[in-house]
């Protein structure tokens, strides 16, 4: 099954000068992430947004999608899950760029939680460099494989709530260290008194990063 999800056309009414793909977390969906896009959109009036739904659904939960099932919370499960879901998201990125007539350097990937794991896993393994990656409340999957697997080095912004009780706050530092070790330019933003979500300060940091890399 191919991916698809809700979309926002550029506010300016013009053809898109860039594209932002938002990758939702476990148990969420594209509608949840497109609401985040609406808050970013006024700062990027010439940019189109799309938030694909993962093709796998969580049983007995309405409108709940997953990039891979979470059962053991182990590193091995995360690595295998991201690897299995990666081709679908990678193909979607290629299709969306071709449909918009845009090169890779005009695409920003934004992920939340499990979506951050997907965005980092896929974005760093594409041969053509993206404009950037924003990872919110997530982590880097299989950092020990990155040096061998990395194919491009887009700039990365990591945003994390200091009170996150789902994905530990220290995951941001671990990811930043691993990314820096392979030559990726990394910025981080820690949100005080924020749990497993994005605060207004984190949203402002993501918006500023998006404007910078898509300018």
C-alpha positions as CSV (number, residue, x, y, z in Angstrom):
1,X,0.0,0.0,0.0
2,X,1.2,3.5,-0.9
3,X,1.2,6.3,1.7
4,X,-1.1,9.3,1.6
5,X,-2.5,11.8,4.0
6,X,-3.9,15.3,4.6
7,X,-2.3,18.2,2.7
8,X,-2.0,21.9,2.9
9,X,-1.4,24.0,-0.3
10,X,0.8,27.1,-0.1
11,X,-1.0,30.0,1.6
12,X,0.3,32.3,-1.1
13,X,-1.7,30.4,-3.8
14,X,1.4,29.9,-5.8
15,X,3.1,26.7,-6.9
16,X,5.1,25.4,-3.9
17,X,8.7,26.6,-3.6
18,X,9.4,23.8,-1.1
19,X,7.7,20.9,0.6
20,X,7.4,19.8,4.3
21,X,6.6,16.2,5.0
22,X,5.4,15.6,8.6
23,X,5.8,12.0,10.0
24,X,3.4,11.2,12.9
25,X,4.1,9.1,15.9
26,X,2.9,5.8,17.2
27,X,-0.9,5.7,17.6
28,X,-1.4,8.9,15.8
29,X,-2.2,9.9,12.2
30,X,-1.6,12.5,9.5
31,X,-4.5,14.7,10.8
32,X,-2.7,15.1,14.1
33,X,0.5,16.3,12.4
34,X,-1.2,18.5,9.8
35,X,-2.6,20.5,12.7
36,X,1.0,21.2,13.6
37,X,1.7,22.3,10.1
38,X,-1.1,24.9,10.3
39,X,0.8,26.6,13.1
40,X,4.0,26.7,11.0
41,X,2.4,27.6,7.7
42,X,2.0,31.4,8.2
43,X,5.8,31.7,8.4
44,X,6.2,29.6,5.2
45,X,3.5,30.9,2.8
46,X,5.0,29.4,-0.3
47,X,5.5,25.9,1.1
48,X,3.2,22.9,0.7
49,X,2.7,20.4,3.6
50,X,1.7,16.8,3.6
51,X,1.3,14.4,6.6
52,X,1.1,10.7,5.4
53,X,-0.6,8.1,7.4
54,X,1.4,5.0,8.1
55,X,-0.2,2.0,6.4
56,X,-0.2,-0.2,9.5
57,X,-3.1,0.4,11.9
58,X,-3.2,-0.5,15.6
59,X,-5.9,-3.1,16.2
60,X,-9.0,-2.0,18.1
61,X,-7.9,1.7,18.1
62,X,-9.8,4.1,15.9
63,X,-7.6,6.2,13.5
64,X,-4.4,4.9,15.2
65,X,-1.5,4.2,12.9
66,X,2.0,2.9,13.5
67,X,5.1,2.8,11.5
68,X,5.8,-0.5,13.2
69,X,4.3,-2.4,16.2
70,X,5.7,-1.7,19.6
71,X,5.7,-4.8,21.8
72,X,9.1,-5.1,23.6
73,X,10.4,-1.5,23.5
74,X,13.8,-3.1,22.7
75,X,16.5,-1.5,20.6
76,X,16.4,-4.5,18.3
77,X,12.6,-4.0,17.8
78,X,13.1,-0.4,16.9
79,X,15.9,-1.1,14.5
80,X,14.0,-3.9,12.7
81,X,10.8,-1.8,12.7
82,X,12.4,1.3,11.2
83,X,14.2,-0.7,8.6
84,X,11.0,-2.5,7.5
85,X,9.0,0.8,7.3
86,X,11.7,2.8,5.6
87,X,11.2,1.8,2.0
88,X,7.6,3.0,2.1
89,X,8.4,6.5,3.4
90,X,11.5,6.7,1.2
91,X,9.3,6.0,-1.9
92,X,6.7,8.5,-0.7
93,X,9.4,11.2,-0.5
94,X,10.5,10.5,-4.0
95,X,7.0,10.5,-5.4
96,X,6.0,13.8,-3.6
97,X,9.2,15.6,-4.9
98,X,8.5,14.4,-8.4
99,X,4.8,15.5,-8.3
100,X,5.8,18.9,-7.0
101,X,8.7,19.3,-9.5
102,X,11.1,20.0,-6.6
103,X,14.7,18.8,-5.9
104,X,15.6,17.1,-2.7
105,X,17.2,20.2,-1.2
106,X,13.7,21.8,-1.1
107,X,12.3,19.2,1.3
108,X,12.1,19.4,5.0
109,X,11.2,16.3,7.0
110,X,9.5,16.8,10.4
111,X,8.9,13.9,12.7
112,X,7.3,13.4,16.1
113,X,8.3,10.5,18.4
114,X,8.2,7.3,16.3
115,X,8.0,9.7,13.3
116,X,11.3,11.2,14.4
117,X,12.9,7.8,14.3
118,X,11.6,7.3,10.8
119,X,12.6,10.8,9.6
120,X,16.2,10.4,10.8
121,X,16.5,6.8,9.6
122,X,15.2,7.6,6.1
123,X,16.5,11.1,5.6
124,X,20.1,10.3,6.4
125,X,20.1,7.3,4.1
126,X,18.9,9.1,1.0
127,X,21.6,9.7,-1.6
128,X,20.3,13.2,-2.4
129,X,20.6,15.6,0.5
130,X,17.4,17.0,2.0
131,X,17.0,20.6,3.2
132,X,16.9,19.4,6.7
133,X,15.3,17.2,9.4
134,X,13.4,18.2,12.5
135,X,13.0,15.5,15.1
136,X,10.6,16.2,18.0
137,X,10.4,14.0,21.1
138,X,12.2,11.1,19.4
139,X,15.4,9.2,19.2
140,X,18.0,7.9,16.8
141,X,17.5,4.3,16.0
142,X,20.5,2.0,15.6
143,X,23.2,4.7,16.0
144,X,25.9,2.1,15.7
145,X,24.9,1.5,12.1
146,X,24.9,5.1,11.1
147,X,28.5,5.5,10.1
148,X,28.2,2.6,7.6
149,X,24.7,3.5,6.3
150,X,24.7,7.3,6.1
151,X,24.6,8.7,2.5
152,X,23.9,12.4,3.0
153,X,24.1,14.9,5.8
154,X,21.3,17.4,5.9
155,X,21.2,19.7,9.0
156,X,19.2,18.4,11.9
157,X,17.2,20.1,14.7
158,X,16.3,18.0,17.7
159,X,13.5,19.3,20.0
160,X,12.7,17.5,23.2
161,X,10.6,18.2,26.4
162,X,12.6,17.9,29.5
163,X,9.7,16.2,31.3
164,X,9.1,13.5,28.6
165,X,8.1,10.3,30.3
166,X,7.6,8.3,27.0
167,X,10.9,8.9,25.2
168,X,13.6,9.9,27.8
169,X,14.9,13.4,27.5
170,X,18.5,12.1,27.4
171,X,17.6,10.6,24.0
172,X,18.2,14.0,22.5
173,X,21.8,14.2,23.7
174,X,22.5,10.6,22.6
175,X,21.2,11.3,19.1
176,X,23.0,14.7,18.9
177,X,26.3,13.0,19.9
178,X,25.9,10.2,17.4
179,X,24.9,12.6,14.5
180,X,27.8,14.9,15.2
181,X,30.2,12.0,15.2
182,X,29.4,11.3,11.5
183,X,29.6,14.9,10.4
184,X,25.9,16.0,10.6
185,X,25.3,19.6,11.7
186,X,23.0,19.3,14.7
187,X,21.1,21.9,16.7
188,X,19.1,21.0,19.9
189,X,16.3,22.7,21.8
190,X,15.3,21.6,25.2
191,X,11.8,22.6,26.4
192,X,11.3,23.1,30.1
193,X,8.2,21.8,31.8
194,X,7.2,20.0,28.6
195,X,6.4,16.3,28.4
196,X,5.9,14.1,25.4
197,X,4.7,16.9,23.2
198,X,5.9,20.1,21.5
199,X,5.7,23.3,23.5
200,X,5.3,26.8,22.0
201,X,9.1,27.4,22.4
202,X,9.8,24.1,20.5
203,X,7.4,25.0,17.8
204,X,9.1,28.4,17.4
205,X,12.5,26.7,17.2
206,X,11.2,24.4,14.5
207,X,9.7,27.2,12.6
208,X,12.9,29.3,12.7
209,X,14.9,26.2,11.5
210,X,12.5,25.6,8.7
211,X,12.7,29.2,7.5
212,X,16.5,29.0,7.6
213,X,17.0,25.8,5.7
214,X,14.2,26.5,3.1
215,X,15.2,30.2,2.5
